[in-house]
Amino acid sequence: MRITKIETQRRDPGRKSIFADGRFLAGVSDETLLRLGLRTGDSIGRDVVKLLLRTEELLNARNVALRFLSYRPRTEREVRDKLREKEFGDAEIARTLDELKSNGLVNDAEFALLYIRNALALRPAGKLLLTRKLLALGVARKTVDEAIGETLSTEDQQSGAMTTAERLLRKVKGSGKKEDPRKLRQRLAATLLRRGYSWDTVEAALHKVLDTRRTQDEIGEQTGL
């Protein structure tokens, strides 16, 4: 076959229509055309046509991935799932991910650190909840553990649990309703556990927020302060 015409597509100036022996062969991007260096008059065989289509498919996969990443950082699994959703082949997906990772555009370790920091900036959360969410996004367990260890200390967890408990306690007191101390403790504990704090952290927070404060209140009543 011989390329008889290459013309710009009307609906998309960034793409070209290639004609071989007077018949439409394929529509490709300018980048694909430049990569292969094809020109009008070139003689092409089936191997070149296959390479042309394979190159176009790979570039399409990369462009889909880049658009997907433009909204927010993504994990490797999120990008892979998106490309599978768009029905790209395994080879194109693998090559696209390799390129994205080599350019630093997909990095699960950095994603995990950023995710944790952003989550904590919005609302205190425990290690267990953050771990579950990162695992659900496809981050490897080892990577999650390393990110948790780098960003969250025991003191951070205790402080976050106390902040959450104190906030709920103020809300309860502000409602004007008296709640049974045992039920209040259970309610606070349930909230902290849902937020992903370990039982040891929950117990320590409840002791400081409820027991210590109750003791101080009793001393204040006895002394008239």
SEVO-230459 format. One record per residue (C-alpha): x, y, z; residue in three letters. Coordinates in steps of 0.5 Angstrom, whole numbers, plus 500, padded with zeros to 3 digits. Example, Ala and Ser with C-alpha at 12.3 -4.5 7.8 and 13.67 -1.06 7.14 Angstrom:
REM residues 2
525491516Ala 527498514Ser 
This chain:
REM residues 225
500500500Met 502507499Arg 500513503Ile 496517498Thr 493523502Lys 494526510Ile 489531511Glu 487535518Thr 480533520Gln 475538520Arg 472536527Arg 479536531Asp 485540528Pro 489536532Gly 488529528Arg 489527521Lys 486522517Ser 491518513Ile 489515506Phe 492509503Ala 491507496Asp 486512495Gly 482509501Arg 481511508Phe 486508513Leu 486511520Ala 485517524Gly 491519528Val 493524533Ser 499529530Asp 503526535Glu 502519533Thr 504521526Leu 510525528Leu 513519532Arg 512515526Leu 515520521Gly 509518516Leu 509522510Arg 504522503Thr 508518498Gly 511513503Asp 510505502Ser 507502508Ile 506494510Gly 501491515Arg 507491520Asp 507499519Val 499499520Val 500495526Lys 505499529Leu 501506527Leu 495503531Leu 498500537Arg 502507538Thr 495511537Glu 492506542Glu 498507547Leu 497515546Leu 490515547Asn 491511554Ala 496516556Arg 491522555Asn 485518558Val 490517564Ala 493524564Leu 485527564Arg 484522570Phe 490525574Leu 488532572Ser 482532578Tyr 486530583Arg 492525585Pro 490517584Arg 493511586Thr 496506581Glu 490501582Arg 485507580Glu 489509574Val 489502572Arg 481501573Asp 480507569Lys 483505563Leu 480498564Arg 473501564Glu 475505557Lys 477498555Glu 484499553Phe 488492553Gly 493490558Asp 499492554Ala 497499553Glu 495499561Ile 502497563Ala 506501559Arg 502507561Thr 503506568Leu 510505567Asp 511512564Glu 507515569Leu 511512575Lys 517514571Ser 515521571Asn 513521578Gly 505522576Leu 503516579Val 506514586Asn 503510591Asp 507512597Ala 507520596Glu 499519595Phe 499515602Ala 502521605Leu 498526602Leu 492523603Tyr 493522610Ile 495529611Arg 489532607Asn 484528611Ala 487530618Leu 487537616Ala 480536615Leu 478532621Arg 481528626Pro 482520624Ala 485514627Gly 490510624Lys 485504623Leu 480508619Leu 486511615Leu 489505613Thr 482502611Arg 481508606Lys 488507603Leu 487500602Leu 481501599Ala 484505594Leu 489500592Gly 495502596Val 499496598Ala 499495606Arg 507496607Lys 506502603Thr 500504608Val 504502614Asp 510506612Glu 506512611Ala 502512617Ile 508511621Gly 511517618Glu 505522619Thr 502519625Leu 505518632Ser 502515639Thr 501523641Glu 498525635Asp 493519636Gln 491521643Gln 490528641Ser 486527636Gly 481522640Ala 481527645Met 479533641Thr 474529637Thr 471526644Ala 471534647Glu 467536641Arg 462531642Leu 462532649Leu 461540648Arg 455538643Lys 452534648Val 452539654Lys 450545649Gly 444541648Ser 441542655Gly 440535656Lys 443530661Lys 445524659Glu 447518663Asp 454517664Pro 455510662Arg 451512656Lys 455518655Leu 461514655Arg 458509650Gln 456514645Arg 463517646Leu 467510645Ala 462508639Ala 464515635Thr 472514637Leu 472507634Leu 468509628Arg 473514627Arg 478509627Gly 482510633Tyr 484503637Ser 481501643Trp 487503647Asp 487510645Thr 479510646Val 480508653Glu 486513654Ala 482519651Ala 475517655Leu 479517662His 482524660Lys 476527658Val 471524662Leu 474521669Asp 479527670Thr 474532668Arg 469529673Arg 474529678Thr 476536677Gln 468538677Asp 467534684Glu 473538687Ile 471545685Gly 464543688Glu 467541694Gln 472547695Thr 466552692Gly 471554686Leu 
